[in-house]
């Protein structure tokens, strides 16, 4: 039974176990731990980059919203200004049309007055000519009452 509990054998087995643990520690544990630490750092860096990208995207989104609001405000202002200019232009056209209509009406009134004046002058000239004609007939001979009535009715027919 000595072979089972031999102190030298126990010491060698212990030393062998320690060497095995040291070899495993240096050959497997450290490289695996180093790989896992590097992987953790890479993941942490990726998460940090994703967080930075998210913050940057949110800032750009807020800026885009602000620009969009500014563009909408500007578009509203442009529409309002365009509508105001259209109203002013329409009013200007209406005012010009009214002025032209007034000028046409004034010209028509003047032309009607001229026509009326010419007609009155023509009637006065014709009445004077008829009066001279009647007076000439009266003076050229002596007229009876029936002839006088006939001359008056002829005169009235001509004057109309």
C-alpha positions in Angstrom: 0.0 0.0 0.0 2.9 2.1 0.1 2.5 2.8 -3.6 -0.8 4.5 -3.2 0.2 7.2 -0.7 3.8 7.7 -1.7 4.7 11.3 -0.7 6.9 11.7 -3.7 4.1 10.6 -5.9 1.7 13.0 -4.2 4.3 15.8 -4.6 4.8 15.0 -8.2 1.1 14.9 -8.9 0.6 18.2 -7.1 3.5 19.7 -9.0 2.1 18.3 -12.2 -1.3 19.7 -11.4 0.2 23.1 -10.7 2.1 23.1 -13.9 -1.0 22.0 -15.8 -3.0 24.9 -14.2 -0.2 27.3 -15.1 0.0 26.0 -18.6 -3.7 26.2 -19.0 -3.7 29.7 -17.5 -1.0 31.1 -19.8 -2.0 29.1 -22.9 -5.8 29.1 -22.7 -7.2 31.5 -20.1 -5.1 34.6 -20.8 -5.6 34.4 -24.6 -9.3 33.7 -24.3 -9.7 36.4 -21.7 -7.7 38.8 -23.9 -9.9 37.9 -26.9 -13.1 38.3 -24.8 -11.9 41.7 -23.4 -11.1 42.9 -27.0 -14.5 41.7 -28.1 -16.1 43.5 -25.2 -14.2 46.7 -26.1 -15.3 46.3 -29.8 -18.9 45.8 -28.7 -18.7 48.8 -26.4 -17.1 50.9 -29.1 -19.9 49.8 -31.6 -22.5 50.7 -29.0 -20.9 54.1 -28.4 -20.7 54.7 -32.2 -24.4 53.7 -32.5 -25.3 56.1 -29.6 -23.3 58.9 -31.2 -24.9 58.2 -34.6 -28.4 58.2 -32.9 -27.7 61.5 -31.2 -26.4 63.0 -34.5 -29.4 61.7 -36.4 -31.7 63.2 -33.8 -30.0 66.5 -34.0 -30.2 66.4 -37.8 -33.8 65.4 -37.6 -34.6 68.4 -35.3 -32.7 70.7 -37.7 -34.6 69.3 -40.7 -37.9 69.8 -38.8 -36.9 73.4 -38.1 -35.9 74.0 -41.7 -39.2 72.4 -42.8 -41.1 74.7 -40.5 -39.1 77.7 -41.9 -39.9 76.6 -45.4 -43.6 76.2 -44.6 -43.6 79.7 -43.1 -41.8 81.1 -46.1 -44.2 79.3 -48.5 -47.2 80.8 -46.5 -45.6 84.2 -46.7 -45.1 83.9 -50.5 -48.7 82.7 -51.0 -50.0 85.6 -48.9 -47.8 88.1 -50.8 -48.9 86.6 -54.1 -52.5 86.9 -53.2 -52.1 90.5 -52.0 -50.3 91.4 -55.3 -53.1 89.6 -57.3 -55.7 91.6 -55.4 -53.8 94.9 -56.0 -53.4 94.0 -59.7 -57.1 93.1 -60.0 -58.1 96.4 -58.4 -55.7 98.3 -60.7 -57.3 96.6 -63.7 -60.8 97.4 -62.4 -59.8 101.1 -61.8 -58.4 101.3 -65.3 -61.5 99.8 -66.8 -63.7 102.2 -64.8 -61.7 105.2 -66.0 -61.9 104.0 -69.7 -65.7 103.4 -69.2 -66.0 107.0 -67.9 -64.1 108.3 -70.8 -66.2 106.4 -73.3 -69.4 107.7 -71.5 -68.1 111.3 -71.6 -67.2 110.9 -75.3 -70.7 109.4 -76.1 -72.4 112.3 -74.2 -70.4 114.9 -76.0 -71.1 113.2 -79.4 -74.9 113.0 -78.5 -74.8 116.7 -77.6 -73.0 117.6 -80.8 -75.6 115.6 -82.8 -78.4 117.3 -80.9 -76.9 120.7 -81.5 -76.4 120.0 -85.2 -80.0 118.7 -85.5 -81.3 121.9 -83.7 -79.2 124.1 -86.0 -80.5 122.2 -89.1 -84.1 122.5 -87.9 -83.6 126.2 -87.2 -82.1 126.6 -90.7 -84.9 124.7 -92.3 -87.6 126.6 -90.3 -86.0 129.9 -91.4 -85.9 128.7 -95.0 -89.6 127.6 -94.8 -90.5 130.9 -93.1 -88.8 132.8 -95.9 -90.5 130.7 -98.4 -93.9 131.2 -96.8 -93.3 134.9 -96.5 -92.3 135.1 -100.1 -95.4 133.3 -101.2 -97.5 135.6 -99.0 -95.9 138.7 -100.4 -96.1 137.6 -104.0 -99.8 137.4 -104.0 -102.8 138.0 -101.9 -103.9 134.9 -100.1 -107.3 133.8 -99.2 -108.2 132.2 -95.9 -108.4 128.7 -97.3 -104.9 129.1 -99.0 -103.5 130.4 -95.7 -104.8 127.4 -93.8 -103.4 125.1 -96.5 -100.0 126.8 -96.4 -99.9 126.4 -92.6 -100.8 122.7 -92.8 -98.1 122.2 -95.5 -95.6 124.0 -93.3 -96.6 121.9 -90.3 -96.2 118.7 -92.4 -92.7 119.8 -93.5 -91.7 120.6 -89.9 -93.2 117.5 -88.8 
